[in-house]
Amino acid sequence: MNSRALQETALRYFLTVVKSGSISEASIRLNVAASAISRQIARLEYELDTQLFERRARGMVPSAAGELLAAHARRMQLETERVASDIQALQGLERGTVRLACSEGFAVDFIPLTIIQFRRRYQGIQFRLSVSSPAEVTRKVREGEADIGLTFSLAPERDIQVASRQRSRIQALMAHDHPLASRRDVKLAQLQPHPIALPPPETTLRQLFDICCSQQNLIFESIFTSNYTEALVNFAMLGGAIALAGEISIRHRLLHDRLVAVPIRDAGMDARHVELQTLANRTLPAATEAFLEHLKAMMEAGKP
């Protein structure tokens, strides 16, 4: 194998084809002729003596060797970015950009407040936040699109290092004048007589809720279903129904006494975890590492 084949241009073209799924789409993204991209891919395959893509009718999918090379190329890009960032920050945490990905519930209060507190000390640090589904958050961390991911998880993920992990018991959210608002905890069966607002079935919260209800032969009919967490939380806060959430995503509103959260004590309603994720075996830039530690401290602050 000729290691010189792994030059920056070839790997950049290769990664763009992996992400876009076709040479024609990569050509548009890179503003480079498709023939030039094809030559670089062919040269990589020749020098490495292996097939990097499976050519299919609807595009190109990385082979096993292609997946390995893609992981290597992403790590090279991230390491280059880290070195550049650390050089800029030699005089202290005065510059840098932290790329975050999180699921929706954390994006409303928790992440903004955490950034505000951090920037009181390090005003030169900038942030980019991407809000996605839990699975998409993990994918962005794995593929180097985000430095840090904050999301819910039900099981371990490959190539992901968990910087902090804590159980997230699902809580029943309601207005202060709700009949159950004075209780220290509730059981699912006690929620059944009351209107309830739920997220759609593909969410981790709804999946746990449905499993636990099925085990007890409990049937709930959601009067308001939405994939927008804020709509559900506000619906509960305004007295429309009971909604469900984890503690971290509503912590700010609880501190300001804007609604009531009552833990649901049924077995299995704490099977979901909040994870602070980074790419395994990656050395983070100084600014990102500092913010990661700050995030961990903020998560631990509200831990029972």
C-alpha positions in Angstrom: 0.0 0.0 0.0 1.2 3.5 -0.8 0.5 5.6 2.2 0.9 8.8 0.1 -2.4 7.9 -1.5 -4.0 9.2 1.8 -3.5 12.8 0.9 -5.8 15.5 2.1 -7.6 16.2 -1.2 -8.3 12.5 -1.9 -9.7 12.0 1.6 -11.8 15.1 1.5 -13.4 14.0 -1.8 -13.8 10.5 -0.5 -15.6 11.7 2.7 -17.9 14.0 0.7 -19.0 11.0 -1.4 -19.6 9.0 1.8 -21.7 11.7 3.2 -23.7 12.5 0.0 -24.1 9.0 -1.3 -23.1 9.8 -4.9 -20.3 11.4 -6.9 -22.7 13.7 -8.6 -24.0 15.1 -5.3 -20.4 15.4 -4.0 -19.5 17.3 -7.1 -22.2 19.9 -6.3 -21.2 20.2 -2.7 -17.5 20.5 -3.5 -18.0 22.6 -6.6 -15.5 20.2 -8.3 -16.0 18.3 -11.6 -17.4 14.8 -11.1 -14.6 13.4 -13.2 -12.0 14.8 -10.8 -13.7 13.2 -7.9 -14.0 9.9 -9.7 -10.2 9.9 -10.5 -9.4 10.5 -6.8 -11.6 7.7 -5.7 -10.2 5.3 -8.3 -6.7 6.3 -7.3 -7.4 5.6 -3.6 -8.9 2.2 -4.5 -5.9 1.4 -6.7 -3.3 2.4 -4.2 -5.1 0.7 -1.3 -5.8 -2.3 -3.4 -9.4 -2.5 -2.2 -12.9 -1.5 -3.2 -14.1 1.4 -1.1 -17.7 1.6 -2.3 -20.5 -0.7 -3.4 -21.9 0.9 -6.5 -25.7 0.6 -6.4 -28.5 1.8 -8.6 -29.4 4.6 -6.2 -25.9 5.7 -5.2 -22.7 4.6 -3.5 -22.4 2.9 -0.1 -19.1 2.5 1.7 -17.7 -1.1 1.8 -16.3 -2.5 5.0 -12.9 -1.1 3.9 -14.6 2.2 3.0 -16.1 2.5 6.5 -12.7 2.0 8.1 -11.1 4.7 5.8 -14.0 7.0 6.5 -13.5 6.7 10.3 -9.7 7.4 9.8 -10.4 10.4 7.6 -12.9 11.9 10.1 -10.3 11.5 12.9 -7.6 13.2 10.8 -9.9 16.1 10.1 -10.9 16.5 13.8 -7.2 16.2 14.9 -6.2 19.0 12.5 -9.0 21.2 13.8 -8.0 20.5 17.4 -4.4 21.4 16.8 -5.4 24.6 15.0 -7.8 25.5 17.9 -5.1 24.8 20.5 -2.6 26.9 18.7 -5.0 29.8 18.7 -5.7 29.2 22.5 -2.1 29.1 23.7 -2.6 32.3 25.6 -5.6 30.8 27.4 -9.2 30.0 26.5 -9.7 33.2 24.6 -10.8 31.8 21.2 -12.5 28.7 19.9 -15.8 27.2 18.7 -17.6 24.4 20.4 -20.0 22.4 18.2 -22.9 20.9 20.1 -25.7 18.5 19.2 -28.6 17.7 21.5 -32.2 16.4 21.5 -34.9 19.0 21.6 -35.7 19.0 25.3 -32.2 20.2 26.3 -32.1 23.0 23.7 -34.8 25.1 25.3 -33.4 26.0 28.7 -30.5 23.7 29.8 -28.0 24.3 27.0 -28.6 28.0 26.7 -28.2 28.6 30.4 -25.1 26.4 30.5 -23.5 28.4 27.6 -24.4 31.7 29.3 -22.7 30.6 32.6 -19.6 29.4 30.7 -19.2 32.6 28.7 -19.2 34.7 31.8 -15.7 33.3 32.3 -14.6 32.6 28.7 -16.2 35.4 26.6 -14.2 34.5 23.5 -15.7 31.1 23.0 -18.4 30.7 20.4 -21.0 27.9 20.1 -22.9 26.2 17.4 -25.9 24.1 18.4 -27.7 21.5 16.3 -31.0 20.1 17.5 -31.8 16.5 16.3 -33.4 13.2 17.4 -31.4 11.2 19.9 -30.1 8.8 17.3 -29.1 11.7 15.0 -27.2 13.4 17.9 -25.1 10.3 18.3 -24.5 10.0 14.6 -23.3 13.6 14.4 -20.8 12.9 17.3 -19.6 9.6 15.7 -19.1 11.3 12.3 -17.4 14.4 13.7 -20.1 16.9 12.9 -20.5 17.7 16.6 -17.8 17.8 19.3 -20.3 17.1 22.2 -23.7 15.4 22.2 -26.3 15.6 24.9 -29.1 13.1 24.4 -31.2 10.3 25.7 -30.0 6.7 25.3 -31.4 3.3 25.9 -28.3 1.3 25.1 -24.5 1.7 24.5 -23.4 3.0 21.1 -20.3 2.0 19.1 -17.4 4.5 18.8 -19.0 6.7 21.5 -17.3 7.7 24.8 -19.8 8.6 27.5 -18.4 11.5 29.6 -21.4 11.5 32.0 -24.4 9.3 32.3 -27.3 9.5 34.7 -30.7 7.9 34.9 -33.6 10.1 33.8 -36.8 9.0 35.5 -39.8 10.1 33.5 -41.9 12.7 35.4 -45.5 13.7 35.1 -45.8 17.4 34.3 -48.9 19.4 35.4 -50.2 22.7 36.4 -50.2 23.7 40.1 -53.9 23.2 40.5 -54.0 19.7 39.0 -55.5 17.1 41.4 -52.2 15.1 41.5 -49.9 18.1 41.9 -49.5 17.7 45.7 -48.3 14.1 45.5 -44.7 13.1 46.1 -44.9 10.5 43.3 -47.5 8.7 41.2 -48.1 5.4 39.5 -49.2 5.0 35.9 -52.5 3.7 36.9 -53.2 6.9 38.9 -52.6 9.0 35.7 -55.2 7.0 33.7 -58.4 9.0 34.8 -56.7 12.3 33.7 -56.2 13.8 30.2 -52.6 13.2 28.9 -50.5 14.7 26.2 -47.8 12.4 24.6 -45.0 12.6 22.1 -45.1 10.3 19.0 -44.3 6.6 19.2 -40.8 6.9 17.7 -39.4 8.9 20.7 -37.5 7.1 23.5 -39.9 8.6 26.1 -43.0 7.3 24.4 -41.4 3.9 23.8 -40.7 3.4 27.5 -44.2 4.7 28.4 -45.9 2.3 26.0 -43.8 -0.7 27.2 -44.6 0.0 30.9 -48.3 0.5 30.1 -48.4 -2.7 28.1 -46.9 -4.7 31.0 -49.8 -3.5 33.2 -52.5 -3.7 30.5 -53.1 0.1 30.8 -54.5 2.0 27.9 -54.1 5.7 27.5 -55.5 7.9 24.7 -53.5 11.0 24.1 -55.6 14.1 23.7 -52.7 16.0 22.3 -49.8 14.5 20.4 -46.8 16.5 19.2 -43.1 15.9 18.2 -42.4 19.4 19.6 -41.5 19.0 23.3 -42.2 22.7 24.1 -45.8 22.4 22.9 -46.4 19.5 25.3 -44.7 21.1 28.3 -46.6 24.4 27.8 -49.8 22.5 27.3 -49.3 20.9 30.7 -48.2 24.2 32.3 -51.4 25.9 31.1 -53.5 23.1 32.5 -54.5 21.3 29.3 -53.3 17.8 30.4 -50.5 15.8 32.0 -47.3 15.7 29.9 -44.1 13.7 30.4 -40.4 14.7 30.6 -37.1 14.1 32.2 -35.9 16.4 35.0 -33.0 18.1 33.2 -35.0 19.4 30.3 -37.5 21.2 32.6 -35.1 22.1 35.4 -35.2 25.9 34.7 -39.0 26.0 34.8 -39.1 24.0 38.0 -36.7 26.4 39.7 -39.0 29.2 38.7 -42.0 27.3 40.0 -43.8 27.5 36.6 -45.1 23.9 36.8 -45.1 20.8 38.9 -43.2 17.6 38.1 -44.2 14.4 39.9 -41.9 11.3 39.5 -43.6 8.2 38.0 -42.5 5.3 40.2 -43.4 2.3 38.1 -40.6 -0.1 37.3 -39.0 0.7 33.9 -39.9 4.4 33.9 -36.2 5.2 34.8 -34.7 2.9 32.1 -33.7 5.9 30.0 -30.4 7.6 30.5 -29.1 11.1 29.7 -25.7 10.8 28.1 -23.0 13.4 27.5 -21.2 11.9 24.4 -18.0 12.5 22.6 -16.2 10.5 19.9 -14.2 7.6 21.5 -10.4 8.1 21.5 -10.5 11.7 20.4 -8.5 14.4 22.0 -10.8 17.4 22.3 -9.6 21.1 21.8 -9.0 22.9 25.0 -12.1 25.1 24.8 -14.3 22.0 24.1 -12.8 20.0 26.9 -13.4 22.9 29.3 -17.0 23.2 28.3 -17.5 19.5 28.5 -16.4 19.6 32.2 -18.7 22.5 32.7 -21.6 20.6 31.2 -20.8 17.6 33.4 -20.9 19.8 36.5 -24.3 21.3 35.4 -25.8 17.8 34.9 -24.5 16.7 38.3 -25.9 19.8 40.0 -29.5 18.6 39.8 -28.8 14.9 40.4 -30.9 13.4 43.2 
